[in-house]
């Protein structure tokens, strides 16, 4: 289970140590996802551009990321 929390909807304030904020590039207003790993809550920084940032995670040919971006461009051109 995962829920995204944004500052506009958040009612809880968390204090994250400075070294971790720097390591994970967290700043005021940064979006995070809260993930429940069977009794352990994890804060996962949200990706600004998930498709582009995930590029290269799974090496192989042909590039699935390139195919997905091409399909998105085609869908926009069709007006979807």
C-alpha positions, 0 to 999 in steps of 0.5 A: 500500500502506498499513498502520496502526501503533499504539503497541501494535504499533510497534517503531520509534520516530520523532522528529518535529520539534515544529513538524510535531507541532503542525501535524498534531496528533500526540501520543504514542499518535496513530495514523498510516498508513504509505503507500508512494508508489513509493519514498517513505514517507509518514506520514499521520495517521489520522482519528478519525472518517473519515466525519464528518471527510471531510464536505464534501470533495466538494461536491454534492447530495445529500450522500453523507456524510449518506446514508452516516451514515443507512444506518449508523444503519439498519443498526445498528437492524437489528442488522447 
